[in-house]
């Protein structure tokens, strides 16, 4: 069984959200990419006499994210045609349109309450049968959809992509306690055949699999850095191709993912693993 997904809505046009939108467009899927409406005008917008209700202002955040993803290297889009499959909008004006997508994927900030508020809004507009997933790096899947409708919870689970999604094959899927098994299996087949992903199903444990291991390695590296009084540049010289790893090494990898994201992932993990005998490794040093 393969999920019937012929269009996608991505909520959040940050590093991951915009890149997920690009990858879906590369697969030939029309994508609606949304983000928040700005709360204030920029100096340039004020000079131009614009207001917060102006469409150009309301779509500024999503437009900036989309333009940024179009400039990074290696390219997120396979072609100009794929880029044209992405339509931009905002959460005030276009949420109901997002609710009509076959698959809605959330990729907003790694804060549980922010995600929960968004899911409640999606529950109100999501069409019957539509799949809703979260790209959280490690927050509890069970908590994100807690208290929402039965239909929503049956069609909700985690889809953790890795940056950049076009090039990193891994996709972690994380079912919640009420996720419908057939829906999950159908999506995993879609992710394999349409998105070209190597799907690994995870348990709903803190940071799942890859980020649990990665966070430990990152934390251990930071401790060694401080013990040996190494610089950022020295750490990356030692932890990249010199030991058979990617040239992004340690700190450049954090830059690609977003230092704020790396920090939040580690903080969430430290809070969640009180009984882990090596918990202190996940404690992020102040300079981060």
Secondary structure as GFF3:
##gff-version 3
##sequence-region A 1 288
A	DSSP	beta_strand	7	11	.	.	.	ID=ss1
A	DSSP	alpha_helix	15	26	.	.	.	ID=ss2
A	DSSP	beta_strand	30	35	.	.	.	ID=ss3
A	DSSP	alpha_helix	43	47	.	.	.	ID=ss4
A	DSSP	alpha_helix	55	58	.	.	.	ID=ss5
A	DSSP	alpha_helix	60	69	.	.	.	ID=ss6
A	DSSP	alpha_helix	80	84	.	.	.	ID=ss7
A	DSSP	beta_strand	86	90	.	.	.	ID=ss8
A	DSSP	alpha_helix	95	98	.	.	.	ID=ss9
A	DSSP	beta_strand	103	106	.	.	.	ID=ss10
A	DSSP	alpha_helix	112	125	.	.	.	ID=ss11
A	DSSP	beta_strand	131	134	.	.	.	ID=ss12
A	DSSP	alpha_helix	141	144	.	.	.	ID=ss13
A	DSSP	alpha_helix	150	154	.	.	.	ID=ss14
A	DSSP	beta_strand	156	161	.	.	.	ID=ss15
A	DSSP	beta_strand	170	175	.	.	.	ID=ss16
A	DSSP	alpha_helix	181	193	.	.	.	ID=ss17
A	DSSP	beta_strand	198	202	.	.	.	ID=ss18
A	DSSP	alpha_helix	210	228	.	.	.	ID=ss19
A	DSSP	alpha_helix	232	238	.	.	.	ID=ss20
A	DSSP	three_ten_helix	241	243	.	.	.	ID=ss21
A	DSSP	alpha_helix	251	257	.	.	.	ID=ss22
A	DSSP	alpha_helix	259	272	.	.	.	ID=ss23
A	DSSP	three_ten_helix	279	282	.	.	.	ID=ss24
###
